[in-house]
Amino acid sequence: MQQIDLALDSISNYFRYMKTTIDIPEKELEDAMTFSGATSKREAVVTALREFNRRNRMARLVGFSGTCDFDTNIAIETREADEATEART
């Protein structure tokens, strides 16, 4: 059973990472390593991709800004006070 588990781990690790060859300008890669504090080229590229994805997710969230109607704290407190007053009467 342990051999099967190890084989499944190997398969899942195989599909978790994608090995590829790309041409990256050396100066850009050096700058990415410097700015990110990365100690390897791979780490610099992964950091850059994560940051790119994070920024795009944030930009999509900003697009939803103002599309939801939430009560302010004052409105909630006023409603709760009114409900408490009604409950007492």
C-alpha angles and dihedrals in degrees: 000000000000091000090055091050091050091048091050090049090052091050094048091048089050092057095040094069129044117210113210141159118232135166111238121179106252094227092053091049092048090050091048090051091048096046095043096040089234117165096203137037091242092053090050093051094045091048091050092049093048091049091047091051092045092052092048091049089051091049090053090050091051087056088065091054111126094010095103123068110220127171117244120237090256092054092048093048091048092049091048091049091050091049091049090050091050091049091055093052 
